[in-house]
Amino acid sequence: MCIRDSSPRVQVAMSYSSEVSPAARRLIKSLPISNLHEESKKLLPESKALVDSSGESLEMRQRRERVAQMFMNHLLRPKDWVNSQFDRQFIFKKEDIITLARECIEVVKTQSTLLRVKVPVKVFGDFHGQYQDMMRFFDLWRGPVEAMHGGDIESYDYLFLGDYIDRGSNSLEVICLLMALKVKFPGQIHLLRGNHEDISINQAFGFAEECEERLDDDLNDEYSVFQTINELFDWLPLAGVIEDQILCLHGGIGSVMQKLSDLENLRRPLQVIHEVRTFEQQLVIDVLWSDPTDNDEEMGIQEDNARDPNNTGFIVKYGPDRVESFLQNNGLCMIIRGHECVMDGIERFAKGQLITVFSATDYCGKHKNAGGALFLQKDYEIVPMLIYPLDKSLEGTWIENRKPQTPPGWKGNPNNKSFC
């Protein structure tokens, strides 16, 4: 179904795959965009330049592609992996993973903290180590490889909103595949930073433990897999803007960001400082940690005591009025963000001016939520794609956490958020 009004203006319309539940359809409405720029002129598959524009030598580029292809050959096989159990011993050697991470760092360093993204693009929310869910999306709607291999990377960019690791049992598969894709397709794969791409968080919520158990990794060694991937995280961009109209980030706009240039002016590598003392430190916390208020009736900036149990006041919730004013002041029409598990995989806020997307199903093995992704087409139509929890969950896909979970957000849930 495609929802449009009779206005001659270009619309962002919402279409639904046959898998989308009626409840999810009610959550999203069509939204007009005024003064859109001319549609992105995506190159045809036979001519689209899948190359890095950094001016590096052909030899260096070929070396990077060989490293990336080694990981992709094993990990990017959706039909093979979607229903598979995984050996606890990770198949790749530590030195290979470190080499891949180093190559990925070199690519990311050349790109901006605020990415500029063209349509068409696929936008994914949190995966949290749920590798099977990522494979299910790629199996159902094609993945980021060339058309000759059954993919659509010549036609679509891919934008990931962060929280690739922790909670789930296959963080290594998820992050290694994403690093390989970034190295292979640096201009088509966009990786944003989430709040779990922070060493102070992922050393406690599963990733560090997985590196120890599956790689026999020495977490304190500065040249370890764990430390090297966290070095990459400090270089990841914080946000992306699609066609100068749609802001994409992990958490939100929080309390201090006023202009997109606030993000562009941040210098990387960025370590997340949780005891905030400066505007820049608060800006990073806002982007990675802030949430919308619980509903459209709650206005302004509010402290988020659930995510901030020590009541520091650094983690906040922002109301629909804050969303609307930020969009107007920056000439934007919408925000797409992740960070919160929502029951239908996607959820609208501020009369549809903000959409939350969460891609992992059955969060922490307890919540039975759907996983969502948004496909933004060349005509600016937004198509939500949903997957649902498997009838029989694969054993061991979620870590039995000793840490608090983030329950799904829905109206009437009195405890719909937690620390992380």
C-alpha positions in Angstrom: 0.0 0.0 0.0 1.3 3.5 -0.9 -0.2 6.4 0.9 -0.1 9.8 -0.9 -2.3 12.8 -0.8 -3.6 14.7 -3.8 -1.1 17.5 -3.4 1.4 17.9 -6.3 4.2 18.2 -3.9 6.7 15.3 -3.7 5.9 13.0 -0.8 7.7 10.7 1.6 5.1 7.9 1.4 5.1 4.7 3.4 4.7 1.4 1.7 4.5 -1.9 3.3 5.7 -5.4 2.5 3.2 -8.2 2.8 4.8 -9.2 6.1 4.0 -6.0 7.9 1.4 -6.3 10.7 -1.7 -4.1 10.8 -0.4 -2.7 14.1 2.8 -1.6 12.4 0.9 0.0 9.5 -1.0 2.2 12.0 2.3 3.5 13.4 3.5 5.4 10.3 1.8 7.9 8.1 2.9 9.6 4.9 4.7 12.9 5.4 5.2 15.6 2.8 8.7 17.0 2.0 8.7 20.5 0.6 11.5 21.9 -1.5 13.2 18.6 -2.2 16.3 18.8 -4.3 16.4 17.0 -7.6 16.3 13.2 -7.1 19.7 11.5 -6.6 21.1 10.4 -9.9 22.3 7.0 -9.0 24.6 5.5 -11.6 23.4 2.4 -13.5 24.8 -0.9 -12.2 27.2 -1.2 -15.1 28.7 2.3 -14.5 28.4 3.0 -10.8 31.8 3.6 -9.4 32.2 1.4 -6.4 35.6 3.0 -5.5 37.2 5.0 -2.8 37.7 8.7 -3.7 40.6 9.2 -1.3 43.2 9.0 -4.1 44.9 5.9 -2.8 47.0 3.7 -5.1 45.5 0.8 -7.0 47.8 -1.6 -5.2 46.6 -0.4 -1.8 43.0 -0.6 -2.9 43.5 -4.1 -4.1 45.1 -5.2 -0.9 42.2 -3.8 1.1 39.7 -5.6 -1.1 41.5 -8.9 -0.7 41.3 -8.6 3.1 37.6 -7.7 2.9 36.7 -10.4 0.4 38.2 -13.1 2.7 35.7 -12.2 5.4 32.8 -11.6 3.0 33.3 -15.0 1.3 32.6 -16.7 4.6 30.2 -14.3 6.4 28.0 -12.9 3.6 26.1 -16.1 2.8 22.5 -15.4 4.0 20.9 -18.7 3.0 23.7 -20.7 4.7 23.8 -18.8 8.0 20.2 -17.7 8.6 19.3 -20.9 10.5 22.8 -22.0 11.6 24.3 -22.6 15.0 27.8 -21.2 15.5 30.9 -22.7 16.9 32.1 -20.8 19.9 35.6 -20.8 18.4 35.5 -17.9 15.8 36.7 -19.1 12.4 39.1 -16.1 11.7 42.5 -15.6 13.3 43.1 -12.7 15.6 45.7 -11.2 13.3 43.3 -11.3 10.3 40.6 -9.4 12.3 43.1 -6.8 13.4 44.3 -6.3 9.9 40.7 -5.8 8.7 40.0 -3.4 11.5 43.1 -1.4 10.7 42.1 -1.2 7.0 38.6 -0.1 8.1 40.1 2.7 10.3 42.0 4.0 7.4 38.8 4.2 5.3 36.7 5.8 8.0 39.3 8.4 8.9 39.0 9.9 5.4 35.2 10.5 5.8 33.3 13.2 7.7 31.8 13.0 11.2 28.5 13.9 9.4 28.0 11.8 6.3 26.0 12.9 3.2 24.0 10.0 1.9 22.0 9.7 -1.4 18.8 7.8 -2.1 18.0 5.0 -2.6 19.3 3.7 0.7 18.5 1.0 3.2 18.5 2.0 6.8 19.0 -0.5 9.6 18.7 -0.1 13.4 20.4 -2.0 16.2 21.5 -5.6 15.6 23.2 -6.2 19.0 25.1 -9.2 17.8 22.1 -10.9 16.2 23.8 -12.1 13.1 20.9 -14.4 12.0 18.6 -11.4 11.9 21.0 -9.5 9.7 21.2 -12.6 7.4 17.4 -12.8 7.3 17.1 -9.2 6.0 19.7 -9.9 3.4 18.1 -13.2 2.4 14.6 -11.7 2.0 15.5 -8.4 0.4 19.0 -8.9 -1.1 22.2 -7.8 0.5 25.2 -5.5 -0.1 27.0 -7.4 -2.9 27.1 -7.1 -6.6 24.0 -8.0 -8.7 25.9 -10.9 -10.3 26.1 -12.5 -6.8 22.4 -11.8 -6.0 22.8 -8.4 -4.3 22.0 -4.8 -5.0 25.0 -2.7 -3.9 25.0 -1.0 -7.3 21.5 0.3 -6.7 21.3 0.9 -2.9 23.5 2.4 -0.3 23.4 0.8 3.2 23.2 2.9 6.4 23.6 1.3 9.8 22.6 3.3 12.9 25.0 1.7 15.5 24.8 -0.9 18.3 26.3 -3.6 16.2 27.7 -5.5 19.3 26.8 -6.6 22.8 23.8 -8.5 24.2 23.8 -11.0 21.3 26.2 -14.0 21.0 27.5 -13.2 17.6 29.0 -9.7 17.8 32.2 -10.9 16.1 30.3 -12.0 13.0 28.3 -8.8 12.8 31.2 -6.4 13.3 33.6 -8.3 11.1 31.1 -8.4 8.2 30.3 -4.7 8.5 34.0 -3.8 8.6 34.6 -6.0 5.5 31.7 -4.3 3.7 33.0 -0.9 4.6 36.4 -1.7 3.3 35.0 -3.2 0.1 32.4 -0.5 -0.6 33.6 2.6 1.3 31.2 4.9 -0.5 28.1 2.7 -0.3 28.3 1.3 3.2 27.8 3.8 6.0 28.5 2.9 9.7 27.3 5.3 12.4 28.3 5.0 16.0 26.0 3.8 18.7 26.2 4.0 22.5 27.6 0.4 22.6 30.5 1.4 20.3 32.2 2.7 23.4 34.8 0.7 25.3 33.4 1.7 28.7 30.1 0.0 27.7 31.1 -2.9 25.6 33.6 -4.2 28.1 30.6 -4.9 30.4 27.8 -5.9 28.0 29.1 -8.9 26.1 31.6 -7.9 23.5 34.7 -8.1 25.7 33.6 -11.5 27.0 33.0 -12.8 23.5 36.5 -11.7 22.4 38.0 -13.5 25.4 35.9 -16.7 25.0 35.9 -17.1 21.2 39.4 -15.6 20.4 41.4 -16.1 23.6 41.9 -12.4 23.3 43.9 -10.5 25.9 41.7 -7.5 26.6 44.4 -5.4 28.2 46.8 -5.8 25.3 46.7 -2.5 23.3 47.1 -4.5 20.1 44.3 -7.0 20.9 41.2 -7.5 18.7 39.1 -5.9 21.4 41.2 -2.8 21.7 41.7 -2.4 17.9 38.0 -2.6 17.2 37.3 -0.1 19.9 39.9 2.2 18.3 37.8 1.9 15.1 34.7 2.9 17.1 36.3 6.1 18.2 36.6 7.0 14.5 33.1 6.2 13.4 30.8 9.0 12.2 28.1 10.2 14.5 25.4 11.0 12.0 24.3 11.1 8.4 22.0 13.3 6.3 20.0 11.7 3.5 19.6 14.1 0.6 19.9 17.1 2.9 16.4 16.3 4.3 16.6 13.3 6.8 18.9 13.3 9.7 20.0 9.8 10.8 21.8 9.0 14.1 21.7 6.5 16.9 20.0 8.2 19.9 18.8 11.6 19.1 19.2 15.4 19.2 19.2 15.7 23.0 19.4 19.1 24.6 22.4 21.0 23.2 22.6 20.4 19.4 21.3 23.4 17.5 22.9 23.1 14.0 24.3 20.2 11.9 27.6 22.0 11.9 27.9 21.3 15.6 28.5 17.6 14.5 30.7 18.5 11.6 33.0 20.5 13.9 33.7 17.5 16.2 37.2 16.1 15.8 37.9 12.4 15.9 39.0 10.1 17.3 36.3 10.6 20.0 36.3 9.0 23.3 32.9 9.1 25.0 33.2 11.1 28.3 30.4 10.2 30.6 31.2 12.8 33.3 30.4 15.7 31.0 32.3 19.0 31.4 32.1 20.6 27.9 29.5 21.3 25.2 31.2 18.8 22.9 31.1 16.1 25.5 27.4 16.7 26.1 26.8 16.7 22.3 28.3 13.2 22.0 26.2 11.9 24.9 23.1 13.4 23.4 23.7 11.8 20.0 24.5 8.4 21.4 22.2 8.2 24.4 19.1 10.5 24.2 15.6 9.3 23.5 12.3 10.9 22.6 9.9 11.4 25.4 7.4 8.6 26.1 4.6 10.1 23.9 3.7 13.2 21.9 2.1 14.9 24.9 5.4 15.2 26.8 7.2 18.3 25.8 10.6 19.9 26.3 13.8 18.4 27.7 13.5 15.9 30.5 16.0 13.9 32.6 16.1 10.3 31.7 16.4 8.7 35.1 15.9 5.1 33.8 19.0 5.4 31.5 20.8 7.6 34.0 20.4 5.8 37.4 23.0 8.1 39.0 20.9 11.1 38.1 23.8 13.0 36.6 21.4 14.9 34.3 23.6 14.2 31.3 21.2 11.7 29.6 17.9 13.3 28.5 14.7 12.8 26.7 13.5 15.3 24.1 9.9 16.2 23.3 8.1 16.6 19.9 8.4 20.4 20.2 12.2 20.0 20.3 12.1 17.7 17.2 9.9 20.2 15.3 12.0 23.2 16.1 15.3 21.4 15.3 13.9 20.3 11.9 12.6 23.7 11.0 15.9 25.5 12.1 18.0 23.1 9.9 15.7 22.8 6.9 15.1 19.1 7.5 11.9 17.1 7.3 12.6 14.0 9.5 14.8 12.2 11.9 15.5 8.4 11.7 17.2 6.9 14.8 17.7 3.6 16.6 18.7 3.0 20.2 15.3 1.8 21.5 13.7 -1.6 21.1 10.2 -1.0 19.8 7.6 -3.8 19.5 6.8 -3.5 15.9 10.4 -2.9 14.7 9.5 0.7 13.8 7.7 3.4 15.7 6.7 7.0 14.9 7.0 10.0 17.2 6.3 13.8 16.9 3.4 13.2 14.4 5.7 11.1 12.2 8.6 13.6 12.1 10.8 11.1 13.9 11.0 7.3 13.3 12.7 4.8 15.5 14.0 1.6 13.8 15.2 -1.5 15.7 16.4 -4.4 13.6 17.0 -7.3 16.1 14.1 -9.5 16.9 13.0 -10.9 20.3 15.3 -8.6 22.2 17.4 -10.4 24.8 15.3 -13.5 24.1 12.4 -12.1 26.2 10.4 -9.4 24.4 9.1 -11.1 21.1 9.5 -7.8 19.2 9.7 -7.6 15.4 12.9 -6.3 13.7 12.6 -3.4 11.3 14.4 -1.7 8.5 13.5 1.3 6.3 14.2 1.3 2.5 14.2 4.9 1.1 13.5 4.7 -2.6 14.7 7.0 -5.4 11.3 8.7 -5.4 11.6 9.3 -1.6 9.1 6.6 -0.8 9.9 5.0 2.6 9.2 1.3 2.7 9.4 -0.4 6.1 10.5 -4.1 6.0 9.9 -6.3 9.0 11.0 -9.6 10.2 9.5 -11.5 13.2 10.9 -13.7 15.9 11.5 -17.3 14.7 9.0 -19.8 15.9 11.8 -21.7 17.5 14.6 -19.4 18.8 18.1 -20.6 18.0 19.8 -21.6 21.2 22.3 -19.2 22.6 21.7 -16.3 20.3 21.3 -13.9 23.3 23.8 -13.7 26.2 22.3 -14.4 29.6 23.0 -10.9 30.8 23.7 -9.9 34.4 23.1 -6.3 33.2 19.7 -4.5 32.9 18.0 -4.9 29.6 16.2 -2.2 27.6 12.5 -3.4 27.5 10.6 -2.5 24.3 8.9 0.9 24.3 5.2 1.0 24.0 2.4 3.1 25.4 1.4 1.9 28.8 4.7 0.1 29.6 5.7 1.6 33.0 9.3 0.4 32.6 10.1 0.8 28.9 13.7 1.9 29.3 16.8 1.1 31.3 20.5 2.0 31.6 21.7 0.5 28.4 
